[in-house]
Amino acid sequence: MIAWFRRTRPAVLAAARAALLGAVAAAAACAPAAARRADVDSGEPLRAAMDSLTSVIVYDIFSPPQASRVYAYASVAAYEAARHADPALRPLTGQLAGLGALPAPEAGAEHHWGVAAVRAFLVVGRQLTFSQGRMDTVRAHLDRQFADAGIPRAVLARSAAYGDTVGARILAWAATDGYLQSRGMPKYGVTRDPGRWIPTPPAYMDGVEPNWGTLRPFTLDSVAAFRPAPAVPFDTAPGSAYMRQAREVLETARALSDEQRAIAAFWDCNPYVMHVQGHTMFATKKITPGGHWMAIASHVSRQAASPLPATAEAFARTAVALADGFIGAWEEKYRSAVLRPETVINRWMDEGWQPLLQTPPFPEYPSGHSVVSTAAAEVLTDLYGDGHAFTDSTEVPFGLPVRSFPSFRAAAQEAAISRLYAGIHYRHAIEAGAAQGARIGAHVVARVQTRARSAQAPTAQAPTAQAR
């Protein structure tokens, strides 16, 4: 049963997303006209689009940095269309690096901003992913939902056209961020330099996205603006600081509680888990760390009854924090190129030891989970408040139970320490990553001014927020 489930997780997730879209469409068709219109006037269609984009990203097996880029550009596109529904919202032109002025909608003409925002989001998401047919299916579902809500055809067409225009402009902006150029840059070169990262079992994959730090950040003045303190120097002498941190990983792994194992599994978010059976190798597809936090943003906005503009605002700010977090973390990962605990422990302590979770295929320092989780938590805390409790069921489609948190920062702290329990990060990388993420998150909060600070987006605060 376990082997079957691992093989079919992507199908289970895709079926769940398809069922959700089908149920939404069926419910909308059966609901009274006023209720159908209220639904499409809310943030729900954009949240459905976000859930579907995540499903496609999982299916396409995007790396964590690549996924963050897709989320950021698609979310900015949605925001720039949706902001016209709320005069208090400000354009991101001049706030995000390289983003020029976007076309204004036709003056004096009626638009449905939900249609425009969803269309802009899907135009960008479709272009930046591989499974474009799946994205077309999502768009067809949502187009039908908008049409069934009684929106006049002329308004639908005008709104969709505006969304297409915004999406095209965002894609043109994305094309200048250095991503295409990074495709032609050299791969990570494995050397005999002592202490320099080398690929890890079982697949010994090449280092993922070694040139990600060359991409243009969204808000950072420099990719090194919030570079963490130096990693612990490589030193295999018994009792050295380097070997002590490796020893802590080994001893922690040998004494894990059931709760610590559950925490590690919940925050795994590794799209690269490879399984080897004889001469056969197959992958388990899972959500990325960025996808996990975008799911939290989506469903917290639903529980808070956030309208379309505020939902788009939460998506854009969270996604930008994640994207800049990955750029900053990856620049340091390949600059310092620190060995993973598995390599150190196998070579100098216990040849047969394996971490609880599979080691990801990129250098150790800093912990990327720690960076991006803390950055996202800072933005969400700014939006919803420091004591916003929520229950996170993002991992349910992957066979894991829900977990509850008293705040976004508490969730980020658990995500960070989970990497020690998993056996894939040293404590120093976790703490340095969290510090780097907090600084990046605070920078995004200060830099990305979607509205005047005195006009914080109103949210219907609820005791808990269910994140699926």
TIVEXFI-398726 format. One record per residue (C-alpha): y, z, x. Coordinates in nm, 3 decimals. Last residue first. Layout:
TIVEXFI-398726
+---------+---------+---------+
!      c2 !      c3 !      c1 !
+---------+---------+---------+
!       Y !       Z !       X !
...
+---------+---------+---------+
//
This chain:
TIVEXFI-398726
+---------+---------+---------+
!      c2 !      c3 !      c1 !
+---------+---------+---------+
!   2.298 !   0.272 !  -0.578 !
!   2.586 !   0.511 !  -0.532 !
!   2.631 !   0.767 !  -0.809 !
!   2.965 !   0.945 !  -0.788 !
!   2.986 !   1.314 !  -0.863 !
!   3.231 !   1.550 !  -1.034 !
!   3.449 !   1.258 !  -1.145 !
!   3.801 !   1.170 !  -1.041 !
!   3.952 !   0.900 !  -1.260 !
!   4.123 !   0.718 !  -0.978 !
!   4.487 !   0.628 !  -0.931 !
!   4.565 !   0.420 !  -0.621 !
!   4.813 !   0.610 !  -0.408 !
!   5.172 !   0.539 !  -0.507 !
!   5.350 !   0.784 !  -0.276 !
!   5.194 !   0.609 !   0.022 !
!   5.346 !   0.279 !  -0.088 !
!   5.067 !   0.032 !  -0.149 !
!   4.808 !  -0.165 !   0.045 !
!   4.933 !  -0.017 !   0.370 !
!   4.673 !  -0.114 !   0.628 !
!   4.809 !   0.041 !   0.947 !
!   4.796 !   0.415 !   0.876 !
!   4.456 !   0.419 !   0.705 !
!   4.325 !   0.164 !   0.955 !
!   4.438 !   0.384 !   1.246 !
!   4.280 !   0.692 !   1.090 !
!   3.951 !   0.502 !   1.062 !
!   3.972 !   0.381 !   1.422 !
!   4.043 !   0.734 !   1.546 !
!   3.762 !   0.883 !   1.340 !
!   3.526 !   0.610 !   1.459 !
!   3.600 !   0.681 !   1.825 !
!   3.538 !   1.053 !   1.773 !
!   3.215 !   0.982 !   1.585 !
!   3.102 !   0.748 !   1.862 !
!   3.177 !   1.007 !   2.132 !
!   2.974 !   1.267 !   1.940 !
!   2.679 !   1.036 !   1.882 !
!   2.683 !   0.889 !   2.232 !
!   2.695 !   1.241 !   2.381 !
!   2.404 !   1.350 !   2.162 !
!   2.179 !   1.080 !   2.305 !
!   2.064 !   0.802 !   2.076 !
!   1.738 !   0.638 !   1.961 !
!   1.509 !   0.932 !   1.892 !
!   1.546 !   0.912 !   1.514 !
!   1.652 !   1.277 !   1.501 !
!   1.931 !   1.197 !   1.747 !
!   2.035 !   0.896 !   1.539 !
!   2.040 !   1.106 !   1.222 !
!   2.321 !   1.307 !   1.380 !
!   2.567 !   1.026 !   1.303 !
!   2.455 !   0.949 !   0.949 !
!   2.472 !   1.321 !   0.870 !
!   2.828 !   1.344 !   1.000 !
!   2.923 !   1.033 !   0.804 !
!   2.783 !   1.185 !   0.483 !
!   2.981 !   1.504 !   0.544 !
!   3.294 !   1.295 !   0.600 !
!   3.242 !   1.119 !   0.269 !
!   3.226 !   1.451 !   0.088 !
!   2.993 !   1.706 !  -0.074 !
!   2.689 !   1.483 !  -0.014 !
!   2.379 !   1.402 !  -0.218 !
!   2.070 !   1.210 !  -0.106 !
!   1.863 !   0.972 !  -0.315 !
!   1.498 !   0.896 !  -0.238 !
!   1.368 !   0.617 !  -0.011 !
!   1.153 !   0.318 !  -0.106 !
!   1.379 !   0.038 !   0.015 !
!   1.528 !  -0.026 !  -0.329 !
!   1.619 !   0.347 !  -0.333 !
!   1.821 !   0.320 !  -0.010 !
!   2.165 !   0.301 !  -0.172 !
!   2.092 !   0.610 !  -0.383 !
!   2.387 !   0.813 !  -0.258 !
!   2.497 !   1.103 !  -0.472 !
!   2.867 !   1.179 !  -0.449 !
!   3.114 !   1.461 !  -0.389 !
!   3.484 !   1.382 !  -0.343 !
!   3.624 !   1.682 !  -0.159 !
!   3.848 !   1.500 !   0.089 !
!   4.007 !   1.267 !  -0.162 !
!   3.934 !   0.931 !  -0.321 !
!   4.133 !   0.674 !  -0.124 !
!   4.212 !   0.862 !   0.198 !
!   3.858 !   0.999 !   0.203 !
!   3.725 !   0.646 !   0.160 !
!   3.925 !   0.531 !   0.463 !
!   3.814 !   0.822 !   0.683 !
!   3.453 !   0.783 !   0.570 !
!   3.453 !   0.417 !   0.672 !
!   3.564 !   0.505 !   1.026 !
!   3.311 !   0.788 !   1.049 !
!   3.025 !   0.564 !   0.939 !
!   3.138 !   0.283 !   1.169 !
!   3.154 !   0.486 !   1.489 !
!   2.857 !   0.715 !   1.432 !
!   2.629 !   0.431 !   1.330 !
!   2.740 !   0.238 !   1.638 !
!   2.631 !   0.521 !   1.865 !
!   2.828 !   0.472 !   2.185 !
!   2.653 !   0.396 !   2.415 !
!   2.294 !   0.282 !   2.362 !
!   2.271 !  -0.085 !   2.449 !
!   2.136 !  -0.343 !   2.201 !
!   1.805 !  -0.429 !   2.037 !
!   1.759 !  -0.135 !   1.797 !
!   1.500 !   0.132 !   1.891 !
!   1.234 !   0.166 !   1.623 !
!   1.244 !   0.493 !   1.439 !
!   1.059 !   0.817 !   1.520 !
!   1.088 !   0.739 !   1.890 !
!   0.775 !   0.658 !   2.093 !
!   0.632 !   0.859 !   2.383 !
!   0.342 !   0.716 !   2.585 !
!   0.498 !   0.721 !   2.931 !
!   0.639 !   1.071 !   2.895 !
!   0.913 !   1.191 !   3.131 !
!   1.053 !   0.943 !   3.384 !
!   0.979 !   0.589 !   3.270 !
!   0.890 !   0.643 !   2.905 !
!   1.172 !   0.895 !   2.857 !
!   1.434 !   0.670 !   3.014 !
!   1.332 !   0.357 !   2.826 !
!   1.299 !   0.533 !   2.489 !
!   1.630 !   0.713 !   2.541 !
!   1.815 !   0.377 !   2.551 !
!   1.973 !   0.264 !   2.875 !
!   2.352 !   0.242 !   2.887 !
!   2.522 !  -0.098 !   2.904 !
!   2.872 !   0.046 !   2.977 !
!   3.064 !  -0.273 !   2.898 !
!   2.796 !  -0.399 !   2.658 !
!   2.809 !  -0.096 !   2.434 !
!   3.184 !  -0.050 !   2.485 !
!   3.279 !  -0.385 !   2.334 !
!   3.015 !  -0.333 !   2.066 !
!   3.171 !  -0.007 !   1.947 !
!   3.523 !  -0.149 !   1.922 !
!   3.415 !  -0.465 !   1.740 !
!   3.182 !  -0.269 !   1.513 !
!   3.453 !  -0.019 !   1.419 !
!   3.700 !  -0.301 !   1.359 !
!   3.459 !  -0.451 !   1.107 !
!   3.379 !  -0.119 !   0.940 !
!   3.746 !  -0.026 !   0.903 !
!   3.822 !  -0.373 !   0.762 !
!   3.535 !  -0.338 !   0.514 !
!   3.658 !   0.000 !   0.390 !
!   4.015 !  -0.124 !   0.342 !
!   3.911 !  -0.442 !   0.165 !
!   3.648 !  -0.286 !  -0.060 !
!   3.869 !   0.004 !  -0.166 !
!   4.156 !  -0.233 !  -0.248 !
!   3.927 !  -0.463 !  -0.444 !
!   3.812 !  -0.165 !  -0.651 !
!   4.174 !  -0.050 !  -0.696 !
!   4.278 !  -0.394 !  -0.821 !
!   3.977 !  -0.429 !  -1.055 !
!   4.003 !  -0.090 !  -1.223 !
!   3.852 !   0.225 !  -1.068 !
!   3.637 !   0.411 !  -1.319 !
!   3.570 !   0.684 !  -1.059 !
!   3.196 !   0.632 !  -1.111 !
!   3.238 !   0.259 !  -1.048 !
!   3.459 !   0.310 !  -0.743 !
!   3.196 !   0.547 !  -0.602 !
!   2.944 !   0.274 !  -0.670 !
!   3.113 !   0.007 !  -0.471 !
!   3.236 !   0.223 !  -0.183 !
!   2.885 !   0.366 !  -0.132 !
!   2.742 !   0.015 !  -0.140 !
!   3.001 !  -0.092 !   0.120 !
!   2.885 !   0.202 !   0.331 !
!   2.520 !   0.094 !   0.319 !
!   2.611 !  -0.268 !   0.385 !
!   2.801 !  -0.164 !   0.696 !
!   2.498 !   0.026 !   0.824 !
!   2.282 !  -0.283 !   0.758 !
!   2.039 !  -0.310 !   0.466 !
!   1.676 !  -0.363 !   0.545 !
!   1.433 !  -0.645 !   0.616 !
!   1.100 !  -0.548 !   0.768 !
!   0.993 !  -0.806 !   1.020 !
!   0.666 !  -0.973 !   1.110 !
!   0.462 !  -1.012 !   1.428 !
!   0.106 !  -1.139 !   1.446 !
!  -0.098 !  -1.149 !   1.766 !
!  -0.268 !  -0.817 !   1.691 !
!  -0.056 !  -0.650 !   1.428 !
!   0.304 !  -0.607 !   1.547 !
!   0.579 !  -0.489 !   1.317 !
!   0.947 !  -0.553 !   1.388 !
!   1.237 !  -0.351 !   1.249 !
!   1.548 !  -0.562 !   1.312 !
!   1.750 !  -0.511 !   0.994 !
!   1.798 !  -0.144 !   1.090 !
!   1.967 !   0.069 !   0.826 !
!   1.789 !   0.385 !   0.952 !
!   2.019 !   0.623 !   0.764 !
!   1.765 !   0.742 !   0.508 !
!   1.479 !   0.743 !   0.759 !
!   1.660 !   0.974 !   1.001 !
!   1.762 !   1.211 !   0.723 !
!   1.406 !   1.227 !   0.588 !
!   1.269 !   1.304 !   0.933 !
!   1.526 !   1.580 !   0.973 !
!   1.425 !   1.725 !   0.636 !
!   1.056 !   1.719 !   0.726 !
!   1.138 !   1.913 !   1.042 !
!   1.139 !   1.752 !   1.383 !
!   0.997 !   1.949 !   1.676 !
!   0.866 !   1.686 !   1.916 !
!   1.157 !   1.451 !   1.849 !
!   1.409 !   1.722 !   1.933 !
!   1.229 !   1.789 !   2.262 !
!   1.239 !   1.422 !   2.361 !
!   1.603 !   1.369 !   2.263 !
!   1.705 !   1.690 !   2.441 !
!   1.520 !   1.579 !   2.754 !
!   1.720 !   1.257 !   2.754 !
!   2.044 !   1.454 !   2.745 !
!   1.918 !   1.678 !   3.026 !
!   1.825 !   1.374 !   3.233 !
!   2.181 !   1.244 !   3.233 !
!   2.335 !   1.585 !   3.290 !
!   2.115 !   1.621 !   3.598 !
!   1.833 !   1.877 !   3.592 !
!   1.583 !   1.661 !   3.778 !
!   1.763 !   1.372 !   3.954 !
!   1.757 !   1.061 !   3.737 !
!   2.133 !   1.006 !   3.748 !
!   2.315 !   0.750 !   3.536 !
!   2.664 !   0.877 !   3.463 !
!   2.722 !   1.029 !   3.114 !
!   2.918 !   0.769 !   2.917 !
!   3.289 !   0.729 !   2.977 !
!   3.528 !   0.856 !   2.706 !
!   3.548 !   0.632 !   2.402 !
!   3.757 !   0.312 !   2.375 !
!   4.019 !   0.351 !   2.104 !
!   4.254 !   0.070 !   2.202 !
!   3.985 !  -0.121 !   2.393 !
!   3.969 !  -0.406 !   2.141 !
!   4.346 !  -0.413 !   2.163 !
!   4.618 !  -0.382 !   1.900 !
!   4.344 !  -0.288 !   1.655 !
!   4.400 !  -0.404 !   1.297 !
!   4.163 !  -0.691 !   1.220 !
!   4.010 !  -0.723 !   1.565 !
!   3.987 !  -1.068 !   1.726 !
!   3.639 !  -1.125 !   1.861 !
!   3.568 !  -1.067 !   2.231 !
!   3.387 !  -0.739 !   2.166 !
!   3.115 !  -0.932 !   1.987 !
!   3.013 !  -1.093 !   2.315 !
!   2.677 !  -0.916 !   2.360 !
!   2.583 !  -0.998 !   2.000 !
!   2.226 !  -0.864 !   1.997 !
!   2.062 !  -0.798 !   2.333 !
!   1.749 !  -1.006 !   2.364 !
!   1.444 !  -0.872 !   2.183 !
!   1.173 !  -0.673 !   2.359 !
!   0.959 !  -0.705 !   2.043 !
!   0.787 !  -0.364 !   2.052 !
!   0.949 !  -0.228 !   2.256 !
!   1.287 !  -0.218 !   2.434 !
!   1.521 !  -0.464 !   2.604 !
!   1.699 !  -0.349 !   2.924 !
!   2.020 !  -0.150 !   2.957 !
!   2.160 !  -0.081 !   3.306 !
!   2.062 !   0.252 !   3.463 !
!   1.963 !   0.103 !   3.795 !
!   2.073 !  -0.260 !   3.839 !
!   1.759 !  -0.473 !   3.823 !
!   1.922 !  -0.724 !   3.592 !
!   1.890 !  -0.841 !   3.230 !
!   2.165 !  -1.087 !   3.145 !
!   2.321 !  -1.062 !   2.800 !
!   2.359 !  -1.410 !   2.659 !
!   2.634 !  -1.637 !   2.788 !
!   2.913 !  -1.755 !   2.555 !
!   2.867 !  -2.052 !   2.323 !
!   2.839 !  -1.857 !   2.000 !
!   3.141 !  -1.649 !   2.107 !
!   3.363 !  -1.953 !   2.057 !
!   3.263 !  -1.971 !   1.691 !
!   3.347 !  -1.603 !   1.642 !
!   3.684 !  -1.621 !   1.816 !
!   3.890 !  -1.506 !   1.519 !
!   4.043 !  -1.847 !   1.437 !
!   3.781 !  -1.962 !   1.184 !
!   3.838 !  -1.645 !   0.984 !
!   4.194 !  -1.759 !   0.905 !
!   4.067 !  -2.091 !   0.772 !
!   3.808 !  -1.902 !   0.568 !
!   4.083 !  -1.683 !   0.424 !
!   4.280 !  -1.992 !   0.326 !
!   3.976 !  -2.145 !   0.155 !
!   3.909 !  -1.823 !  -0.037 !
!   4.268 !  -1.806 !  -0.158 !
!   4.252 !  -2.165 !  -0.282 !
!   3.914 !  -2.117 !  -0.451 !
!   4.043 !  -1.804 !  -0.622 !
!   4.344 !  -2.001 !  -0.747 !
!   4.114 !  -2.271 !  -0.881 !
!   3.899 !  -2.010 !  -1.053 !
!   4.206 !  -1.863 !  -1.221 !
!   4.334 !  -2.201 !  -1.343 !
!   3.991 !  -2.303 !  -1.472 !
!   3.931 !  -1.974 !  -1.652 !
!   4.282 !  -1.973 !  -1.796 !
!   4.240 !  -2.328 !  -1.926 !
!   3.902 !  -2.241 !  -2.072 !
!   4.038 !  -1.945 !  -2.264 !
!   3.868 !  -1.612 !  -2.179 !
!   3.630 !  -1.531 !  -2.462 !
!   3.404 !  -1.287 !  -2.282 !
!   3.122 !  -1.541 !  -2.283 !
!   3.313 !  -1.752 !  -2.030 !
!   3.351 !  -1.458 !  -1.790 !
!   2.982 !  -1.373 !  -1.816 !
!   2.885 !  -1.735 !  -1.767 !
!   3.095 !  -1.757 !  -1.452 !
!   2.928 !  -1.435 !  -1.331 !
!   2.577 !  -1.572 !  -1.366 !
!   2.674 !  -1.911 !  -1.216 !
!   2.843 !  -1.741 !  -0.921 !
!   2.533 !  -1.536 !  -0.846 !
!   2.315 !  -1.845 !  -0.860 !
!   2.553 !  -2.025 !  -0.622 !
!   2.522 !  -1.733 !  -0.378 !
!   2.146 !  -1.771 !  -0.383 !
!   2.179 !  -2.142 !  -0.315 !
!   2.409 !  -2.064 !  -0.023 !
!   2.139 !  -1.874 !   0.161 !
!   2.299 !  -1.898 !   0.507 !
!   2.602 !  -1.671 !   0.488 !
!   2.968 !  -1.718 !   0.587 !
!   3.042 !  -2.004 !   0.347 !
!   2.890 !  -1.832 !   0.045 !
!   3.065 !  -1.501 !   0.111 !
!   3.401 !  -1.675 !   0.143 !
!   3.374 !  -1.871 !  -0.181 !
!   3.209 !  -1.569 !  -0.346 !
!   3.500 !  -1.333 !  -0.277 !
!   3.763 !  -1.590 !  -0.379 !
!   3.573 !  -1.658 !  -0.704 !
!   3.534 !  -1.288 !  -0.778 !
!   3.905 !  -1.226 !  -0.721 !
!   4.021 !  -1.525 !  -0.928 !
!   3.792 !  -1.446 !  -1.222 !
!   3.897 !  -1.081 !  -1.215 !
!   4.259 !  -1.188 !  -1.193 !
!   4.252 !  -1.375 !  -1.521 !
!   4.556 !  -1.597 !  -1.498 !
!   4.831 !  -1.696 !  -1.741 !
!   5.095 !  -1.934 !  -1.609 !
!   5.458 !  -1.827 !  -1.550 !
!   5.443 !  -1.900 !  -1.177 !
!   5.130 !  -2.069 !  -1.051 !
!   4.965 !  -1.828 !  -0.811 !
!   5.122 !  -1.773 !  -0.470 !
!   4.967 !  -1.933 !  -0.165 !
!   4.882 !  -1.699 !   0.124 !
!   5.117 !  -1.596 !   0.403 !
!   4.958 !  -1.572 !   0.744 !
!   4.676 !  -1.349 !   0.861 !
!   4.663 !  -1.351 !   1.241 !
!   4.602 !  -0.980 !   1.284 !
!   4.596 !  -0.788 !   0.955 !
!   4.917 !  -0.618 !   0.844 !
!   5.145 !  -0.920 !   0.864 !
!   4.999 !  -1.065 !   0.546 !
!   4.796 !  -0.791 !   0.378 !
!   4.985 !  -0.832 !   0.054 !
!   5.113 !  -0.519 !  -0.121 !
!   4.979 !  -0.359 !  -0.436 !
!   5.225 !  -0.192 !  -0.671 !
!   5.254 !  -0.503 !  -0.889 !
!   4.889 !  -0.460 !  -0.995 !
!   4.701 !  -0.762 !  -1.132 !
!   4.840 !  -0.977 !  -0.849 !
!   4.639 !  -0.760 !  -0.610 !
!   4.316 !  -0.918 !  -0.732 !
!   4.357 !  -1.248 !  -0.545 !
!   4.449 !  -1.097 !  -0.208 !
!   4.191 !  -0.823 !  -0.262 !
!   3.905 !  -1.064 !  -0.323 !
!   3.987 !  -1.259 !  -0.008 !
!   4.014 !  -0.937 !   0.195 !
!   3.671 !  -0.837 !   0.065 !
!   3.510 !  -1.169 !   0.161 !
!   3.666 !  -1.156 !   0.509 !
!   3.558 !  -0.797 !   0.573 !
!   3.209 !  -0.812 !   0.424 !
!   3.120 !  -1.124 !   0.624 !
!   3.248 !  -0.971 !   0.950 !
!   3.055 !  -0.650 !   0.888 !
!   2.736 !  -0.848 !   0.835 !
!   2.775 !  -1.017 !   1.175 !
!   2.819 !  -0.680 !   1.347 !
!   2.510 !  -0.530 !   1.176 !
!   2.291 !  -0.835 !   1.246 !
!   2.227 !  -1.066 !   0.953 !
!   1.869 !  -1.088 !   0.830 !
!   1.932 !  -1.372 !   0.579 !
!   1.762 !  -1.178 !   0.300 !
!   1.957 !  -0.863 !   0.384 !
!   2.285 !  -1.056 !   0.386 !
!   2.189 !  -1.220 !   0.056 !
!   2.121 !  -0.885 !  -0.110 !
!   2.447 !  -0.749 !   0.027 !
!   2.631 !  -1.042 !  -0.126 !
!   2.467 !  -0.962 !  -0.458 !
!   2.585 !  -0.602 !  -0.456 !
!   2.938 !  -0.718 !  -0.371 !
!   2.937 !  -0.972 !  -0.654 !
!   2.822 !  -0.705 !  -0.897 !
!   3.109 !  -0.482 !  -0.780 !
!   3.350 !  -0.771 !  -0.838 !
!   3.213 !  -0.820 !  -1.189 !
!   3.247 !  -0.445 !  -1.258 !
!   3.611 !  -0.399 !  -1.159 !
!   3.724 !  -0.410 !  -1.518 !
!   3.862 !  -0.705 !  -1.720 !
!   3.512 !  -0.853 !  -1.731 !
!   3.384 !  -0.542 !  -1.906 !
!   3.678 !  -0.508 !  -2.144 !
!   3.633 !  -0.870 !  -2.254 !
!   3.266 !  -0.815 !  -2.335 !
!   3.352 !  -0.497 !  -2.524 !
!   3.614 !  -0.676 !  -2.733 !
!   3.373 !  -0.961 !  -2.810 !
!   3.102 !  -0.724 !  -2.931 !
!   2.804 !  -0.689 !  -2.697 !
!   2.497 !  -0.911 !  -2.714 !
!   2.613 !  -1.167 !  -2.458 !
!   2.742 !  -0.896 !  -2.227 !
!   2.412 !  -0.713 !  -2.236 !
!   2.227 !  -1.030 !  -2.147 !
!   2.464 !  -1.114 !  -1.861 !
!   2.451 !  -0.762 !  -1.719 !
!   2.074 !  -0.752 !  -1.756 !
!   2.039 !  -1.084 !  -1.578 !
!   2.266 !  -0.974 !  -1.294 !
!   2.074 !  -0.649 !  -1.256 !
!   1.739 !  -0.825 !  -1.276 !
!   1.847 !  -1.065 !  -1.005 !
!   1.960 !  -0.776 !  -0.784 !
!   1.632 !  -0.590 !  -0.839 !
!   1.429 !  -0.903 !  -0.775 !
!   1.616 !  -0.963 !  -0.449 !
!   1.554 !  -0.603 !  -0.341 !
!   1.183 !  -0.619 !  -0.427 !
!   1.150 !  -0.955 !  -0.253 !
!   1.316 !  -0.815 !   0.059 !
!   1.085 !  -0.511 !   0.047 !
!   0.773 !  -0.726 !   0.022 !
!   0.625 !  -0.694 !   0.368 !
!   0.699 !  -0.326 !   0.396 !
!   0.552 !  -0.260 !   0.055 !
!   0.229 !  -0.441 !   0.137 !
!   0.185 !  -0.243 !   0.459 !
!   0.246 !   0.086 !   0.277 !
!   0.000 !   0.000 !   0.000 !
+---------+---------+---------+
//
